[in-house]
């Protein structure tokens, strides 16, 4: 059943107001991975709580405990559990999103201030940190509730919401909350399916529904040597240097062509089944889409299916940075006393953090031993999550397909995604229901990068899409 015309008209008529709501959210620098920003994550929680209450939702603010971050113990941001409607004749849908964001500084390469939403009237882009990941989609649900309240329309389903403020930092504390709220009389009681809008189209033209995500294991490798930084003129070729050891180890993890060098990791990948490669060939995607999204002709292959499988159904290992190294302008001749290299492996079926960790740790220890270094090695797994796959023939996906066709006049591609949302699997396993990933943004939105944006059309049409999805669910 399509959404009522008055709902669609309300979204169009109030688009500017919805953009102002997004501007207020982007202005709050809710960076979860930096202790100095933690007060702003709480500020964002309060803002979102107020927005939910204003459109008729009942909201419970749930503390999630404490964590040690940047050498200090601080409170975790709260989870917001909200609900509206409890009609036993209607289906109950749970919507998940997050209100925290990645770090952003203008010096990172932004053309605008990252925490100020800039509307580019020429391109229609809404530029700002969190615009697409994930404040725009979260506020899409608020926009829907506002429209129904203002129009006096009855919602076609019962809605529950779970919004968290730590997704960009491993969703710390959320798994325990979810498991504690499962059961008769608990918050998640009665949920029949879940919708998450926290991913993106493959390209800029074709909507998609996502039924699989890669997992992740994120590592920190620390090499410690002298008690303090040293002058290279006085101590070069005199002592074992931590940076030299670390660079050697990191160079032994992955080839420039993406092959993971850690023995056993790629052996765990589920084999390609008959006809699977053809499904990748059929997706509306091209090498040009890859290169347009990254801004350079650097795709690993000219074969579309090979690139898509590299993104969706094969693991990847990426090097993210070195902490403790000299990085300022100039030519400082320091030997760092301690350096840490960060890398992650995106996991696919049949890989898990538990069966990958021993392979990674033993390999790095072996490579370090070969160096004959007197420095000290420490390996940490900072966070991890298992890969996830859902049944794309479930009524939840059928409803989303019909909604996409109604709003975009296109049948959506069915995709697996290269990113990781570990809580997706927690919901699927704990609640035992189908989980749908229904994206709002496009493949070139630049989430986690500089100049992150959400196209105005995707924000407004995406609000219509999420609302229409609810009506399609309600008619099943």
N, C-alpha and C positions, 0 to 999 in steps of 0.2 A: 504494500500500500504506500503510495507516494506521500510525502509530507504535504500538509494543507497549503494552498497558495498564499494564505495570509502570513504563514510562517516565513516562506521564501521572500515575500515582499518586505516583511519586517527586517529581515537580515540585510536586504539591499538598502532599505531606507535608513538604517541605523549603522551603516558601515563605518562612518566617520567616528561615531561614538565608540564602536568596538576597537578601532585603531587607537583612540585615546586611552582606552582601558589597557591595551597592550603597551602603550608608551609609559604609563604609570608603573607597570610591572617591570619593564626593561630598565627603568631608572633605578631600580633597587638592585645593587650589585651583589646578588646572593650566591657568591662563590663559596662552595662547600669545602674545597680542599685547602683553604688558607685560614688559619685561626684568626687572623686580624679582620677577616670579613664575616666571622660567624654572627655578629650582631645583625648584619644585613640579611642573613638567611632567616633569622627569626623575624625580622621586619617583613620579609616577603611572606612568611607563614601567616602573620597577622593580617597583611593585606588580602591574601587569598581567602582567609577565614571570613573576613568582612564581606568580600564579594559573594561568597557562597551564601552567607546568611541573608544578604540583601535580596537574593533571588529565591528565597524560600527554603533553602536546605538546612537541615539540622546538622550541626557540626560538632564533632568531638575532637579536641586537641589532645593527642597522646604523646607524652614524653617517651623518649627512647633510650634514656640513660646518658652516659658520658663516654668520652673517648679521649685519648692522648693524641694531640696534634701539635706539631711545631714545638714539642717539649713542654706543653702545658695540658692539664686536664680541663676539658670544656664540655658543656652540654651538647648533646646531639640535637639537631633541629627536630621539631615534633612532626609526627605524621598527622595528617588531617583526614579523619574518617567522617564522611558526610553522606547523608541519605535524603531522598525525597520520594514519597509515595510508598505505600505498603499494601496495595490492592492484590489480594490473593489470586485474582483472575488474570493478572498481568505477569509477564515475564520480568525477572529481575536481572539487570545488567550491571556489572561492576566496571567502572572506568578508572584506569590508573594513569597517573602522570607525575612529573616531578617539577619542583619550583626552584631548584638550585641550578647553577650554571658553571661553565668552565671559566677559568681566569681569563682576563682580557685587559690589555693595556694598549693605548694608542701607539706606543712605540713598537708593538708587535707587528705593525704594518697596516693598522686600520686607517682608512681615509677619513673616518668620523670618530667622534667620541663613542666608545663601545657601549657605555651605559646611558646613552641618550638615543631614543628611537628617531631615526632620520627617515623621512618619507621622500623618496626620490620620485618626483611627479612624472619625470620622463619615462622611467623604467617600471614604475609601480612597485619598486622594492621597498620593503620596510626593514631598514638596516639597524641592527643592534644585537648585543649579546643576549642570547636566550630567545630571540624572536621566533626562531623555528624549533629550538631545542631547549626547553619544551614549553615555554610560556605561551606561545601562540596557540598550540593545540589544547593546553589546559584551559585557557580562556575561551576557546571555542565552546567547551561545555557550558561555561558560565553564560556565554552569549545565547545559547539555546534555552537555558532556564529563564533568562531575562525575557526573551521573546514570548515564551509560553505564559509567564506571569503577567506581562503587560497586555497580552492579547486575551487573557482568560481562557487559554487552551489547556486541555487536560493532556498530560504527558502520556504517550502510548505504552510506556513501560515504567516499572519501578527502577529508580536509579540509586546506585551506591558509588561513592568515590573514595579512592585511596590516593592521596597526594603526599609525596615525601620530599625531603630536602637534602638527601644524600646520594642520589642516583649517580652523580658524576664522581662520587668518591666511594663506590662499592656498595651503596645502599646499606650502610652499616646500621644495624639495629632493626631493620625492616623484616627480615626473615622471621625472627622470633615473634614479632608482633603478628604477622600473618598467621603463623601456626597457632598462636594463642587465641586468635579470634575465629577459628574454625570450630564448628560444632553447634548443636541446637541452642538457640537463644543468643549466640554470639553474633558479632557484627556481620560476618560473611555468610551467615545462615540464609539459605534461600537463593543465593547467587546461582544463576543458570548458565551464564557465559560472561566472558570478560573482553573488553575492548581497550586496547592501548594505542594511543596515537603519539608515537615517539620514534618514528623512522621516516623514510623519504621515498619518493618515486625513484625509479632507476634513472630516469632522464628528466627532461623538462616538459614533456608533452603527454605522456601516458600514465594515468593513475595505476596504482598497484595495490594488491593485498599481500601481506607477508605472512608466511606460515612456518618460517624457520629462521633461527638466529644462530650465529656462532657464539660459542662460549669464550672465556678468556682466562688466562693465567698471567699475572703481571709480576715481574721480578725486579729486584734491586740487588745488584752485585757490587759489593764494597771491597776495595783494596786499601788496606791501611799499612803505612810504613813508618816513616820518621815521626817523632813526637810533635814536630811543627813543620811548617813550610820551609823549604830550603832554597838557597841561592844556587842556580845551576852552574855558575862559574866556579863556585867553591866545592860543590858536591856532585856535579855531573860526571858520570862514569866512575863514581866513587861508591854509590849506594844503589840498591834496587829501587827503582822509581815506580810508585803506584800507578801513575798514568800509563806508563809503558806496558805494564802488566794488563791493565784493564783494556786498553785498545787492542791488544793481542787477543784477549778472550772474546771481546765483542766481535772481532773480525772473524771468529771461528763459529759463529752462531748461524749465519745465513749467507747465501751467495747473492750477488747483485741481481740475479734472475729470480730470486725468491725461494730457492730450494733451501729447506731447513736442514742444517748439517748435524743436528743432534740425533744420534742413532736411535731408531725405534719410534720417533715421533710420527713420521709419515706412514709408518707401517700400521698404525692403529686406525687409519682412515677407512670408513666403510666403503666397500668397493662400488664402482659404478654399475648400476643395474641396467638391464636392457631398455633401450628407448630413452634413458635419462638425458643423454647428451642432446638428443633431438629437442627436448623441452627447452634447453638453453638456447638452441638455435632459433626457436620460434619466438623468443621474447623480443619486444620492441626495444632494441638496444644496439649500439654500434660502438666501434672503436672511437669514432668521432665524439660520441657522448662522454667516454672516459676522458678524452683529451680536452674537451670543452670544460668538463667539471674541474680538472686539475690545472688548466691553463697552460698546458705544454704537451707536445707530441711525445709522450714518454711511456706509453702502454707497453707492457711486457711482451705482448704478442699481437699479431695482426688478425688472429682468429677470435671471433666474438665469443664462441662457446668456451674456449680456453680461458679467456679473461673473466667471463662470468663465473665459471666453475672456480677460478682462483679467488673470486670474491665471496662466493656463496657456499661451496661444498668442499673446499680444501682449506687446510690450516695456513696461517701466515705468521711470520715472525717479523716484528718491526722494532727497530732501535729508536728509542725516544729521547735520550739525552744523557749528559754526564753532569753530575752535581759535584761541586767542589773544585772544578777546574777554573782557571783564569779565563774570563770571558769579556772583560771590559776593553775599551779602546786602548790602543797603545801597544807596547812591546815588553811587557813585564816578564822577566826571566826567572819565574818561580818554578820550583818542583813542588807540586801539591803534596801535602802529608797524607791526605785521604781523599779518594774519589769514589763516586758511586755511579754505575751505569744502569740505566733503566731500560727494560725491554719487555715486550709482551708477546704471547702466542695466542692467536685467535683459534679456538678449538671447534672441531666439527665432530659429528658422530663417527666413531665410537670413542672419542677422546673426552677425558674429564681432568680436572685439576689433580685428582688423586692418582691417576695413572700416568700423567705427564710429569708431575713434580719429581719423582725419583729419577726419571731419565735426564731431566734438565740438571738437577743438582749433581748427580754422579758424573755427567759429562763435563760440567764446568770445573768440578774438583779435579778431574783427570787432566784437563787442559792446563789448569793452573799448576799442577804438580810437574808437568812437562817443562815448565819455565825454569824450575830450579830456584824460584824466588824465595827470599827470606821474609817477604811481606806477608800480611795476614789477609785471608779471604773470608768474606761473610756473604752468604746467599740467602735472600729473603723472598718469600712469595707474599706480596703486599695485599693482593686480593684475587679472587677467582670466581668463575661461574661456569656451569655446564652448558653445552649447546642445547637448543630446544627446537622441536618440530611439532606442528599441530596437524589435524586432519582438515585439509582445505575443502572437503565436500560437506562439512558440517553446516547446519542451518545458520550458524553465526556468519559463516563466509558467504552463504547463499544470499543472506540479507544484505551484506556489505556489497556484494556484486551488483545486486539490483539497485542499491542506492547510488553506487558509482555510475552506473549506466543512466540513471535518472538525472544526475547532476552534470555529468561530463559527456553524456552521449557516446560513451566508449566502454567496452568491456575491459575491466582491469587485468593487467598481467598478474599472474600468481608467481611470487618470488620468494626466495630465501635471501636473507640479508647478511652482510658481512660483519655488521656491528654486534654488540653484545648488550643485552638487557637482562642480567641474571635473575631479576625478580620475576620475569616472565615464567621461567621454569618453576620457581617457587609457587606462584599462583596455580599453575597447571597441576603440579603434584599435590599441593596442599588442599585445593578445593575440588580437584578432580573434574574440572569443566574445561570446555574448549576456550582457547585464548586466540583472539584475532588482533593482528597489527594492521591498523587502518591509518595510513599516513596522511598528513595534511600538506607537508612541504615537498619541494622538488629536489631532484638529485644534485643541483648546483647551489644549494642553500649555504653550504660552507659551515655547517655545525662544527664546533670545536676549533674553527679557523678564524682568521681575521675577516672583517667585513661580513660576518654572518648576517643572513637576511631571510625574510619570508616574503614571497610575492603577495601583494595586496589581493590579487585574484585567488590565490591559494588559501589565504586567511578567510576571506569572505565565502568563497565557494566551498572551502573546507568546513566552515561552520554549517553551511547547508547540508553538506555530505554527512556529517556526524548526526545532525538532526534527522535527516531522511533515513539513515541507518536505523535509528530508534523506531521509526514508523514501520520499516520493513520487518524488523524483529517483532514488533507488536502484532503484525498481521500473520505471523507464522503459527 
